Amino acid sequence: MPLVPPYIESLRPYEAGRSIEEVQREFGISRVAKLASNENPLGASPCALRAIENNLTKLNLYPNGGLALRQVLAREYDVKVENVIAGSGSEGIMSNIIRTFLCDEDEVLTTEAAFIGFQVLAKSRGVSYRTAPYKDWHYDLPALAKLINERTKIIYLANPNNPTGTIFTRHEFDEFYKHVPERVLIILDEAYFEYAKDNARYPDSMHYRYDNVITLRTFSKIYGLAGVRIGYGFAHDTLIANLLKVKLPFEPSTLAQAAGIAALSDKEFLHRSLELNARGIRFLTDSLRELGFAVAPSEANIVMVDLIDEDRATQMTRTLMEQGVIVRPLKSFGLPRCIRISTGTDEDNERCVGAIQKIANASAVTTGATRS
Ligand SMILES: Cc1ncc(COP(=O)(O)O)c(C=O)c1O
């Protein structure tokens, strides 16, 4: 037996986007717009920052495994504490789900080019991993339902989805759910739920609960806390009880938990972040479509642009970086001809569109018809 299992050997490590400092150094530019990692351009919730400061004197003590945050979330969502889990980001919880429920012979199903964090976690477990292609950049839930077999253990659905930004509707999900056996666990990843929740077509999974669905949410996006690593999940007591056996006993950290609790009460920051994002999505989508680019319809804080050709996507990413705009090429996700742009400040969004316009004018980089 080799030391490193073949499914780990063949795994490509997660590639984080380029940092602002790297790009400043490499291209000698002072002003860089980082629109690559779906972060909140307003920074972190001020309430969360105060809570972090207030907890600095408690760092000699072990944290309580997320209990305080679980209690707050249970009250807020009118569920039992036994239905809630907190962890080091929603990816931390995803990692625990994979460790808790998957056996060697099980199979994971999801969409083509799913959120890269999930792809890496699932593939690192060495189980069978199958996908259904997108349909117009949306999950094709009927096609996914057809892939379910007796080995299927976990189905991963992100709604809104990363990298496309698209959603599936309540009706689509309910239809799909009819085909899912009770023994199959659905991970409903709602990392971007706050951005989509006011859309009447969006199914907020906390408005209805199924026993084999685990909902995952995060403070990394709208609350601007990606750097402290805090996320949470809701599920049936039995699922949570088993996850708690596997979770590291002291995650999330004291500061992460305090930040999460405080962020939940920061409605002003939430509101401001939503307004900025809605403006950004409208501006980026409309401007890029006017320039002739195919842009997927987004309900998150990202827009995905299909450049039709891998070389164009690579070239666009590189040239934008030279002009101080960092976007995310999607080759590692499995979409080499696409790029993803996160919303930034109004100024950064304008800078990004201006730079793309310049590139398009210079190289006549255009695409086919705009998808809607
Ligand atoms: C769909 C999706 N799920 C989960 C995450 C990770 O969230 P967290 O920072 O809470 O681990 C991301 C981050 O980009 C994401 O896009």
Ligand as a Chemical Component Dictionary entry (heavy atoms), coordinates in Angstrom:
data_LIG
# 
_chem_comp.id                   LIG 
_chem_comp.type                 NON-POLYMER 
_chem_comp.pdbx_formal_charge   0 
_chem_comp.three_letter_code    LIG 
# 
loop_
_chem_comp_atom.comp_id 
_chem_comp_atom.atom_id 
_chem_comp_atom.alt_atom_id 
_chem_comp_atom.type_symbol 
_chem_comp_atom.charge 
_chem_comp_atom.model_Cartn_x 
_chem_comp_atom.model_Cartn_y 
_chem_comp_atom.model_Cartn_z 
_chem_comp_atom.pdbx_ordinal 
LIG C1 C1 C 0 -21.180 27.767 -1.721 1  
LIG C2 C2 C 0 -20.196 28.025 -0.634 2  
LIG N1 N1 N 0 -20.259 27.315 0.485  3  
LIG C3 C3 C 0 -19.398 27.514 1.484  4  
LIG C4 C4 C 0 -18.403 28.468 1.388  5  
LIG C5 C5 C 0 -17.410 28.591 2.494  6  
LIG O1 O1 O 0 -17.899 29.287 3.545  7  
LIG P1 P1 P 0 -17.099 29.353 4.910  8  
LIG O2 O2 O 0 -16.196 30.524 4.819  9  
LIG O3 O3 O 0 -18.177 29.519 5.921  10 
LIG O4 O4 O 0 -16.360 28.080 5.104  11 
LIG C6 C6 C 0 -18.293 29.241 0.245  12 
LIG C7 C7 C 0 -17.229 30.238 0.137  13 
LIG O5 O5 O 0 -16.867 30.724 -0.878 14 
LIG C8 C8 C 0 -19.216 29.007 -0.786 15 
LIG O6 O6 O 0 -19.141 29.697 -1.911 16 
# 
loop_
_chem_comp_bond.comp_id 
_chem_comp_bond.atom_id_1 
_chem_comp_bond.atom_id_2 
_chem_comp_bond.value_order 
_chem_comp_bond.pdbx_ordinal 
LIG C1 C2 SING 1  
LIG C2 N1 SING 2  
LIG C2 C8 DOUB 3  
LIG N1 C3 DOUB 4  
LIG C3 C4 SING 5  
LIG C4 C5 SING 6  
LIG C4 C6 DOUB 7  
LIG C5 O1 SING 8  
LIG O1 P1 SING 9  
LIG P1 O2 DOUB 10 
LIG P1 O3 SING 11 
LIG P1 O4 SING 12 
LIG C6 C7 SING 13 
LIG C6 C8 SING 14 
LIG C7 O5 DOUB 15 
LIG C8 O6 SING 16 
# 
